[in-house]
Amino acid sequence: MIIINAPLKADVFQKVAEENGLVFVKKTGMKMEFENPNGNDAEVANQLKKTCKATKELAAIYFQVLAQ
């Protein structure tokens, strides 16, 4: 399970995560949960965080990407 905590632009974060092969599960407040069908959540979470920081729309937004 990969968690993204972000106060803004949830739709953009969801799009980026799904483009990286994750499956959206649910959103509760600022917390978005994704399933990783490929396994190795920690590695995918690190790559997703780098991808989000490199995305122009998301670069200035505070967010967290966690593997659970």
N, C-alpha and C positions, 0 to 999 in steps of 0.2 A: 504494500500500500504506500502510495506517495501522496503527501499532503502539501498543498500550496496555501499559505496564509497571505492574503492580499486584500487591502481595503478598497482598492479601485481596479477598474478594468478587468473584472472577472472573466468577461467574455473573451478578451484577448489572451489571458493566461490559459483559459480552457482550450482555445484554438491552438496555441503553441504546444500545449501538452499532448493534445490529440494528434498533431502532426508528428510528434515524436513517438507515436505508437502506444500511448496510454489510453485507457478507457475510463471515461468520466463515470463516477459512481453517485456522488451527491454533493450538495453545497449546503453548509450550515453557517450562517453569518459570513465571516471572512474566510472560512475554512472550506477548501475544495478537496475532495478525495478522489483519487484515481487508482485503478488497478493496473498493475504492470504485468501483462501476459508473458513477458520474456524473462522474468526473474531478475535477480541482482538489482534490487531497489536502490541501494546506496549509490552505485555507479550511475544509474539512470537519473537519480535525483541531482547529482552533481552536474551531469551534462545538461539537464533541463535548466538548472539555475544559470549556468553559463549562457545558454541559448536565450533565456529571458533577459538577462543583463545586456546581451548584444542586440536585442530587439529595440528599435528606436522608441516605440510607444511605451515600453516598460522600463527603460533604463533609469528613469528618475523616480520610480515608484518603490517605496519600501515594501519588500515581500520576503517570505521565507519559503524554502523548499525543503521538506523533511522526508526521510524514509522511515516507515514504521513497520 
